[in-house]
């Protein structure tokens, strides 16, 4: 996946969150791609809730206020990358 994202102009790293972790009200100056690898993760982008399945890609546009929540009882893992 890292190679594919790089070809599209994005970085690619793995993020890990414990159960119940919430990252609230983030805004980035560049587009961000995310993809859930493991767990039950919710992304709220500009008040619209998304619950992508494992392997689904989600784009968070530059300047969009967003919150990420691990809704599961286990560790979640998800890929994230920023537009270069």
N, C-alpha and C positions, 0 to 999 in steps of 0.2 A: 504494500500500500504506500509506503514511503516513496518509492520510485514513481508511482503514478501521480501522487500529489506533487512531488518535485517537478515533474513534467508539466503540471498545470500551474506551477508558480507558487506552491504552498510548502511550508515546512511540515514536518510530521513528527510528533512526539507522543509518548504514552503518559496518561495521567491516571493516578490511582486514588480513589476516595474511600474512606471507611463508611460503614453504614451510618445513615443520617446526616452525612456531610452536606452542607449548603454553602454555595458561593453566590452571594447576592449582589445584584446591581452593578455589574461590570459593563464597561464600555471600552471598546478598542478602536483605534484609529484605522484599522485595516480589517478586511474580511477575514473571518475565521471559519474553518471547516472542522466539524466534529463527527466522530463515528464511534458508537458504543461497541465495545469488544466483549464486555462481560458485565452483567448486572442490570439493574432497573433504574435508568437515569432519565430525569425529566429536565428539559430545557425550556425556559420561559423567555421568549424573545419579544420585546415590546408588548407585553401582556398576553401574548398568544402562546399557549402551552403545547409543547411537542414531546411525545414519548416514542422516540425512534426505536425500532427493533435492532437487535444486534446485526451489524453490517450495513445499516441504513446510514447514509451520509446526510448531514444537515449543515446548511450554510447560515452563519450568523453575519449579517451585513455589517460593514464598518459603521460605527456610530450608533449601533443598536444596543439599547439597554437590555441586558440578559442576566438570568439567574440559572444556576445549575443545581439540581438536587439528586442525591443518591436516595432513592425511595426504598431500596431493598434492605434486607437484613444481612447482606453480605457485602464484601468489598466490590466496588465497581471499577472497571477499567475502560477508558475511552481514549481514542486518538484525537489529537487536536493539532491544527496547523494554521499558521498565519500567512496571508498573501504577502509575497515579497515585493 
